[in-house]
């Protein structure tokens, strides 16, 4: 359990760094070579590990403060959790784009956060809410399928075993749909926000086509 708790965020961050690198290449009008993003991400694992631990620490601190009770604690906790989402928004593109050390990367992230805090929060909050809704829909569909079969109210003839399988798979389908949506939308948005915050201008090719995104490995 502990390995999964630590390893999953690291895996997600590593994949996001790879994706942001390739998105940035497209923004610059270049076609990334197959596997280029993954190679860059693997070469920057130290910064990925450090950044993931910092973001997780800020997030967990916010949860702890929010759970301490009281309106002040709840407000402070919510603000801290929001800060962790903003840090996560800029961390991956900063690591992907900047060929620099940890200290310099941290400075780039601080500058981006200072300039684009509001936009990053709105973007991360909106995508997270939509992704969360997809997961809830999958979970509700699974529970509803199992309940309707065993209550004899299923619209389709279905054996109890089939209902259980479908009931288990539905939440997973919702989870993967949410993860795919978040990854697909979050990469281009966070990269564009970071470039705008650091360079002061939007990328030349901000309007990527679906074909561009699908072709990324």
JONORBEL-V778367 format. One record per backbone hydrogen bond with DSSP energy under -1.0 kcal/mol. CO is the residue of the C=O (numbers start at 1). NH is the residue of the N-H. E is the energy in kcal/mol with one decimal. If there is no record, write none. Layout:
co/nh/e
CO/NH/E
CO/NH/E
This chain:
co/nh/e
1/5/-2.4
2/6/-1.9
3/7/-3.5
4/8/-2.3
6/10/-1.3
7/11/-2.6
8/12/-2.7
9/13/-2.6
10/14/-2.5
11/15/-2.4
12/16/-2.2
13/17/-2.6
14/18/-2.1
15/19/-2.3
16/20/-3.0
17/21/-2.3
18/22/-1.8
19/23/-2.5
20/24/-2.6
21/25/-2.0
22/26/-1.9
23/27/-2.5
24/28/-1.8
25/30/-2.9
26/29/-1.8
33/36/-2.4
35/39/-2.2
36/40/-2.2
37/41/-2.5
38/42/-2.6
39/43/-1.5
41/44/-1.2
44/48/-1.9
45/49/-3.1
46/50/-2.4
47/51/-2.8
48/52/-2.6
49/53/-2.3
50/54/-2.0
51/55/-2.6
52/56/-2.6
53/57/-2.3
54/58/-2.5
55/59/-2.6
56/60/-2.9
57/61/-2.1
58/62/-2.1
59/63/-2.2
60/64/-2.4
61/65/-2.7
62/66/-2.7
63/67/-1.8
65/68/-1.2
70/74/-2.3
71/75/-2.5
72/76/-2.7
73/77/-2.6
74/78/-2.4
75/79/-2.3
76/80/-2.1
77/81/-2.5
78/82/-2.4
79/83/-2.1
80/84/-1.8
81/85/-1.7
82/86/-2.0
83/87/-2.5
84/88/-2.3
85/89/-1.9
86/90/-1.7
87/91/-2.2
88/92/-1.1
90/94/-1.9
91/95/-2.5
92/96/-2.5
93/97/-2.7
94/98/-2.3
98/100/-1.6
101/105/-2.4
102/106/-2.4
103/107/-1.7
104/108/-2.1
105/109/-2.4
106/110/-2.5
107/111/-2.3
108/112/-2.3
109/113/-2.9
110/114/-2.4
111/115/-1.7
112/116/-2.7
116/120/-2.4
117/121/-2.4
118/122/-2.5
119/123/-2.4
120/124/-2.6
121/125/-2.9
122/126/-2.5
123/127/-2.2
124/128/-2.2
125/129/-2.2
126/130/-2.1
127/131/-2.6
128/132/-2.7
129/133/-2.1
130/134/-1.9
131/135/-1.9
132/136/-2.2
133/137/-2.4
134/138/-2.1
135/139/-2.5
136/140/-3.0
137/141/-2.4
138/142/-2.0
139/143/-2.4
140/144/-2.8
141/145/-2.2
142/146/-2.1
143/147/-2.5
144/148/-2.5
145/149/-1.9
146/150/-2.1
147/151/-1.5
148/153/-3.0
149/152/-1.0
159/163/-2.3
160/164/-2.3
161/165/-2.1
162/166/-2.6
163/167/-2.7
164/168/-1.9
165/169/-2.5
166/170/-2.2
169/173/-2.7
170/174/-2.4
171/175/-2.4
172/176/-2.7
173/177/-2.3
174/178/-2.3
175/179/-2.6
176/180/-2.6
177/181/-2.3
178/182/-2.6
179/183/-2.5
180/184/-2.7
181/185/-2.5
182/186/-2.6
183/187/-1.7
185/189/-1.8
186/190/-2.8
187/191/-2.1
188/192/-2.2
189/193/-2.6
190/194/-2.2
191/195/-2.5
192/196/-2.3
193/197/-2.4
194/198/-2.5
195/199/-2.9
196/200/-1.6
206/208/-1.5
209/213/-1.7
210/214/-2.7
211/215/-1.8
